[in-house]
Amino acid sequence: MKEASRLRLLNKQYRGFLFFVFIVFMSSCQEDEGYQHTVYKKVSLSVSMPQTYATSSASVWESSIHTVDVLVFESSTDNPVVTASGVYDGNCTFLYRSEGDYSAGSSSGGTITFEAPVDPADNQVIVLLTNCRSGVLSHIPAAGDLKSSVMGSMILENTQAMDPSVLATDGIPMWGELSYTDSQVSGTQITLARLLAKINIKNQASTFELKEAYLYNPRKQGSLLPDTWDKSSLPGEPTVTLPHIPSGAVLPRGSYFTANNPFQASLPEEIRDQIYTFESDNKDKAVVSLLDATCLVVGGYYNGGTRMRYYRIDFKTAGSSGVYVDLLRNWEYYITITDVSVDGENSEDEAYRGPSRTIASVESWNAASSDSRIGISHLYVSKRYPIVKYDGTEAFAGDGRIQIKTTHPDGWRFDTDTTTTATLAWANVSVTGGVANTDYQLSFAPGQTITPRRGEATIVSGNLKYKIYFIQSPVFAGSNIYYDAVAGHLTFSEYDDFSKGVYQGVYFKFGSLTGIAPTPTNYSTSIVTYPPSGGSTTSSPDWGSIPYTDTGDLVHDLASIAQGKGDICKYLTSKGWAPSGNWRLPTRDELVFMLKSGGSWVNGTNTSGNNAGTNSIASGWKNPGDINYPYGYFFPASGSRYYNSGILNYMNYYGYYWSSDYADSMRGYFVYFYRSHVTPNYISFRAYGIPVRCVAE
């Protein structure tokens, strides 16, 4: 009976383009069910469209908004923070729904206003859904429904090729979301992301005349909310990194939609603003079989002939060793056919089943982040957040460099506004402008600093202005120091290896080179420790005999190392037991900067402790990446071992991290955090056992 109801819903909702499939049926169908309010006020959000500024006719309706639905969820945590998978920390439950009004301000955005209650809980997550009113009205969630259940059930389906004329009438469904602690404060900015990917084809081969194209193995379903996305530092700006493929999205091998297919060349040697599709997991499918991968088949006349010939084009990077690319929502894919040197196949199906016989480049333009389009001209900026260390050098190759290219005849340059001028005064960039159709590598090499700094600069190409952020910051390791049982020594992960970020880690006294296992809770001489020489031992010294820098400054030299004292991060680097680069203990200012730069407490489920410190402490302080520190980080609440007994305390409730700074002859500086805030510059006894998070020197 439930299945029959679902099918009727599909038939009722279908309008020639997109309709909702709700995998999970909600218990409530009454409008605006949820939190009961008596006092409302207007809330305004500044809305930015995905960065596709086009001069073609499609540019207007691709960014048009016809309906606005606002779903607001209550979070159990202060300042709810989105994770890389788009799920907010804590229990996010449905609070209320509102219908909004959209007022266009320019081609790049406008303002959405909606009614918000004055008296709800402060911790809220706002989800904006545009151009999908009928589906939202069909399944309004009930008060208390989990956000993951509400959003995870919203699937769009289309059993025909997308019809641009219908898209122009109804608009492309778009989504955006953000969290903030007071819904009564207006003026917040949010960037929307389109559900669909777009494909344009242009032929530059003199031996081929482009006439039509087929899209093979498209997906018939797409999720309204992506499964994997990153919330960058710009408010509400979503950057989708992996496709989200619903379980019922895959069509039989070799399928293509018949309606509106083939796509016809409407301009000489171009198929533009016609091919729109759901996301596709192309990388995974191509590994199994190229017959399962999403691909194009183009048809046309070869070498002046009059009989249609067909050629397969795969979505992969250029060159003989090209890599297959996924089709992602809110991205545009530009296929440029540069050479056709052999006769093609007799039919589109033969071409699909055969090898690619064309040379074509595939350019991926992320409409939400680093790439933009102006008409048929393009500006490519490979990175929005170039980052270097305090000494002005890169912690990791490429971090401080940006690739820039434009096809606009005016080329590109930096703007002359006061903010850009002030940033360029200290950023010391290697190039400040360039001509069209030329690859430029911009290096960011500022002078040395002792405090973090950030500056904004705007790149101009024709009518497009694109903002980047130069950041000079400490670069932290991706995990606490832990014991690698296979390698037989202590180590830690690189800044971008988040898989080990939840590791509890081992413990150190101030300025000690001896690691102490996190289990068991009570310390004894049979506990596992990790001496500087490597390996592990259960013949451990008593707690008071573990060497550490018990007086004066933390010194790292041969004499101190011989006594088992020094900077453990420098020591692991010198032994070749650390990731590439030079690492050291962070200063207290660096730790404070990291932990107060935009993160918040998150709750998680732990795994059972082990001696190596590789178990998971999933509660702690987290920042998924922001304008101050784009890498993101997670510091687990690993607790500490008490200074006079070694007993483990406060695990999963407090996080403590040593700095390299000392306060006086008996005490050192560390920072600690718990659920509500970070306590900087905390002073306590050097004999505490505390985790260490290294920083790139």
NORCOR-V25711 format. One record per helix or strand. SS is the DSSP state (H for helix, E for strand). FROM is the first residue (numbers start at 1). TO is the last residue. Records with the same first field share a line. If there is no record, write none. Layout:
# NORCOR-V25711
SS=FROM-TO ; FROM-TO
This chain:
# NORCOR-V25711
H=2-13 ; 58-62 ; 133-138 ; 147-152 ; 164-170 ; 282-288 ; 290-292 ; 348-353 ; 418-427 ; 498-500 ; 543-545 ; 558-562 ; 568-574 ; 588-595
E=19-22 ; 40-48 ; 53-53 ; 68-75 ; 82-82 ; 85-85 ; 88-88 ; 92-106 ; 109-117 ; 124-130 ; 146-146 ; 154-157 ; 174-180 ; 188-191 ; 193-194 ; 197-203 ; 208-216 ; 219-219 ; 221-223 ; 229-231 ; 238-240 ; 250-250 ; 263-264 ; 267-267 ; 270-277 ; 280-280 ; 295-302 ; 308-314 ; 316-316 ; 324-324 ; 327-327 ; 331-340 ; 345-345 ; 358-366 ; 371-374 ; 377-381 ; 387-388 ; 401-406 ; 412-414 ; 429-429 ; 433-434 ; 440-444 ; 453-461 ; 464-472 ; 475-476 ; 482-484 ; 489-491 ; 503-503 ; 507-508 ; 512-512 ; 515-516 ; 529-530 ; 537-537 ; 565-565 ; 583-585 ; 600-602 ; 616-616 ; 620-623 ; 633-636 ; 639-641 ; 648-649 ; 655-662 ; 667-673 ; 678-685 ; 689-691 ; 694-696
